[in-house]
Amino acid sequence: MSKITAAITAVNGYVPEYVLTNQELETMVETNDEWITSRTGIKERRILKGEGLGTSDMAVPAVEGLLKKRGITAEEIDLIIFCTTTPDLPFPATANILAHKIGAKNAWGYDLQAACSGFIFGLATGAQFIESGKHTKVLVVGGDKMSSIINYEDRATCIIFGDGCGCALLEPNTEGYGIIDSVLKSDGAGSQLLFQKSGGSVSPATHETVANKEHYAYQEGQAVFKFAVTNMAEVAAEVMERNHLVADDIAWLVPHQANKRIIDATANRTGITPDRVIVNIERYGNTTNGTIPLCLWEWEDKFKKGDNLILAAFGGGFTWGSIYLKWAY
Ligand SMILES: CC(C)(COP(=O)(O)OP(=O)(O)OC[C@H]1O[C@@H](n2cnc3c(N)ncnc32)[C@H](O)[C@@H]1OP(=O)(O)O)[C@@H](O)C(=O)NCCC(=O)NCCS
């Protein structure tokens, strides 16, 4: 019997309507368009407005669109892996909430927390259930309402993050398409450099933690930058080298959209030319778990069957990783 690989058979995405521009940020904190653009490449990001809306509310239209594209019903999904750092609630899992909202009555699911590497970890994890023969339809969702944990008085973080959600369906393939290899890493030594101080079991919410603004994302930008710029590039190079791939073999590099300078460093390290590097950071900023699926969604019609894609990400934790896949349609 030929080997089963997990192939992406459909992708989709959703971004909220509200556009937060650099110009609007200039009215909120002491910053300017030139500084933000030159340091990060970001011009605008999307914000989910509206009382009572959470990350799952962006996932619903994304997933419903995916099901329509693929021509299947929600009941056919076996498993939902919801990669997010901003779940609707601390518990239950947003995967369960999403399953209920879309009518995925036969699916089980769980949330996966690996900060900005979440979608890569989710794809690699979901692929195991396909490769083992356990499931035939695994939905991997990556999305965040980062605006729910951003302090819009902190210019070090509020310029970077945005809201958005994307998703991919994994199905079995016996012709060699799909996820071929992954390199996944983490190092808890970096856990205090990009994190949310309170709201977990170590420091539950109190009046004091709220007053001290400890429920927002905190970042030591320079330390994160140094780590990311090296490791995202190295892990992409590693997955290429061990699969005997050179830059010319790669149709598309799909990097996590954290910072244009980090994306450029990854492209340089792997030798992949800018025309084959997917970049939409200028329009969405860093949507954390959303960046890679949103890139796949926006570039889907440019991909050809058999294209070699390298996905690469890094995130808080620290976490980082890269996937080599052959596009299946
Ligand atoms: C956040 C980041 C853009 C900051 O850029 P940087 O060049 O490291 O900037 P620094 O923090 O050294 O600050 C440089 C100066 O700009 C100022 N500054 C910081 N944020 C600013 C802003 N939004 N607008 C204007 N000035 C700002 C600083 O106060 C500092 O001023 P000083 O020299 O007078 O002290 C950069 O560190 C970065 O991209 N880090 C990685 C972040 C990331 O990718 N996170 C997601 C991980 S998944």
The ligand as an SDF file (V2000), in Angstrom:
LIG
                    3D

 48 50  0  0  0  0  0  0  0  0999 V2000
    9.2860   46.0300   18.2180 C   0  0  0  0  0  0  0  0  0  0  0  0
   10.3560   46.4920   17.2220 C   0  0  0  0  0  0  0  0  0  0  0  0
    9.6990   46.9070   15.9260 C   0  0  0  0  0  0  0  0  0  0  0  0
   11.0610   47.6810   17.8300 C   0  0  0  0  0  0  0  0  0  0  0  0
   12.1070   48.0860   16.9550 O   0  0  0  0  0  0  0  0  0  0  0  0
   13.5590   48.3740   17.5410 P   0  0  0  0  0  0  0  0  0  0  0  0
   14.3720   48.8860   16.4240 O   0  0  0  0  0  0  0  0  0  0  0  0
   14.0230   47.1450   18.2580 O   0  0  0  0  0  0  0  0  0  0  0  0
   13.2330   49.5340   18.5370 O   0  0  0  0  0  0  0  0  0  0  0  0
   13.6870   49.7060   20.0410 P   0  0  0  0  0  0  0  0  0  0  0  0
   12.7740   48.9490   20.9410 O   0  0  0  0  0  0  0  0  0  0  0  0
   15.1690   49.4860   20.1460 O   0  0  0  0  0  0  0  0  0  0  0  0
   13.4350   51.2350   20.1970 O   0  0  0  0  0  0  0  0  0  0  0  0
   14.1460   52.2180   19.4590 C   0  0  0  0  0  0  0  0  0  0  0  0
   13.6040   53.5650   19.8100 C   0  0  0  0  0  0  0  0  0  0  0  0
   12.2870   53.7180   19.2200 O   0  0  0  0  0  0  0  0  0  0  0  0
   11.3300   54.0160   20.2200 C   0  0  0  0  0  0  0  0  0  0  0  0
   10.0590   53.3940   19.8780 N   0  0  0  0  0  0  0  0  0  0  0  0
    9.5730   52.1930   20.2770 C   0  0  0  0  0  0  0  0  0  0  0  0
    8.3840   51.9840   19.7330 N   0  0  0  0  0  0  0  0  0  0  0  0
    8.1100   53.0460   18.9550 C   0  0  0  0  0  0  0  0  0  0  0  0
    7.0300   53.4010   18.1390 C   0  0  0  0  0  0  0  0  0  0  0  0
    5.9620   52.6010   17.9860 N   0  0  0  0  0  0  0  0  0  0  0  0
    7.0710   54.5630   17.4650 N   0  0  0  0  0  0  0  0  0  0  0  0
    8.1230   55.3790   17.5940 C   0  0  0  0  0  0  0  0  0  0  0  0
    9.1850   55.1100   18.3600 N   0  0  0  0  0  0  0  0  0  0  0  0
    9.1750   53.9510   19.0390 C   0  0  0  0  0  0  0  0  0  0  0  0
   11.9230   53.4640   21.5000 C   0  0  0  0  0  0  0  0  0  0  0  0
   11.3870   54.1180   22.6290 O   0  0  0  0  0  0  0  0  0  0  0  0
   13.3710   53.7680   21.3120 C   0  0  0  0  0  0  0  0  0  0  0  0
   13.6030   55.1170   21.5850 O   0  0  0  0  0  0  0  0  0  0  0  0
   14.9790   55.5760   22.3050 P   0  0  0  0  0  0  0  0  0  0  0  0
   16.0780   55.1680   21.3640 O   0  0  0  0  0  0  0  0  0  0  0  0
   14.7940   57.0470   22.4220 O   0  0  0  0  0  0  0  0  0  0  0  0
   15.0070   54.8450   23.5970 O   0  0  0  0  0  0  0  0  0  0  0  0
   11.3990   45.3800   16.9640 C   0  0  0  0  0  0  0  0  0  0  0  0
   12.1530   45.1660   18.1170 O   0  0  0  0  0  0  0  0  0  0  0  0
   10.7810   44.1030   16.5550 C   0  0  0  0  0  0  0  0  0  0  0  0
   10.2080   43.9970   15.4780 O   0  0  0  0  0  0  0  0  0  0  0  0
   10.8910   43.0500   17.3730 N   0  0  0  0  0  0  0  0  0  0  0  0
   10.3110   41.7650   17.0690 C   0  0  0  0  0  0  0  0  0  0  0  0
    8.8600   41.8340   17.3770 C   0  0  0  0  0  0  0  0  0  0  0  0
    8.1100   40.6800   16.8390 C   0  0  0  0  0  0  0  0  0  0  0  0
    8.2810   40.2730   15.7420 O   0  0  0  0  0  0  0  0  0  0  0  0
    7.1980   40.1690   17.6740 N   0  0  0  0  0  0  0  0  0  0  0  0
    6.3130   39.1510   17.3210 C   0  0  0  0  0  0  0  0  0  0  0  0
    6.8790   37.8430   17.6450 C   0  0  0  0  0  0  0  0  0  0  0  0
    5.9010   36.5550   16.9240 S   0  0  0  0  0  0  0  0  0  0  0  0
  1  2  1  0
  2  3  1  0
  2  4  1  0
  2 36  1  0
  4  5  1  0
  5  6  1  0
  6  7  2  0
  6  8  1  0
  6  9  1  0
  9 10  1  0
 10 11  2  0
 10 12  1  0
 10 13  1  0
 13 14  1  0
 14 15  1  0
 15 16  1  0
 15 30  1  0
 16 17  1  0
 17 18  1  0
 17 28  1  0
 18 19  1  0
 18 27  1  0
 19 20  2  0
 20 21  1  0
 21 22  1  0
 21 27  2  0
 22 23  1  0
 22 24  2  0
 24 25  1  0
 25 26  2  0
 26 27  1  0
 28 29  1  0
 28 30  1  0
 30 31  1  0
 31 32  1  0
 32 33  2  0
 32 34  1  0
 32 35  1  0
 36 37  1  0
 36 38  1  0
 38 39  2  0
 38 40  1  0
 40 41  1  0
 41 42  1  0
 42 43  1  0
 43 44  2  0
 43 45  1  0
 45 46  1  0
 46 47  1  0
 47 48  1  0
M  END
$$$$
